[in-house]
Amino acid sequence: MAQILFNQDFNSLTEAPESGYEDKTADNKMQWYNYNPETHEISSKQGVVIVVKTFDGKYAKMRIVNYYQGNPAEYNQENKSRYYTFEYVYQPDGSRNF
């Protein structure tokens, strides 16, 4: 189960939300990025954090940093897509604290 938080600083999120998790995030799956139809660039939105609650009650938070191989500083159409760079924190003790 997961939820997507907006306008949230990744490092400042020190506790997973208590509720609001959904089995499906299909409605929100495209809300983590911006798409430029002129250049076809996909760029991560700032302030988007995905919080996951695992089947056994553990929590993780993640943010997608880049969509292109090698996490390039600048986009060009030669960048290979679908090579996600992400940052995450996993809390294995079952508490909601990160």
Buried (B, 14 or more C-beta within 10 A) or exposed (E): EBBBBEEBEBEEBEEBEEEEBEEEBEEBEEEBBEEEEEEEBBBBEEEBBBBBBBEEEBBBBBBBEBBBEEEBEEBEEEBEEEEBBBEEBEBEEEEBEB
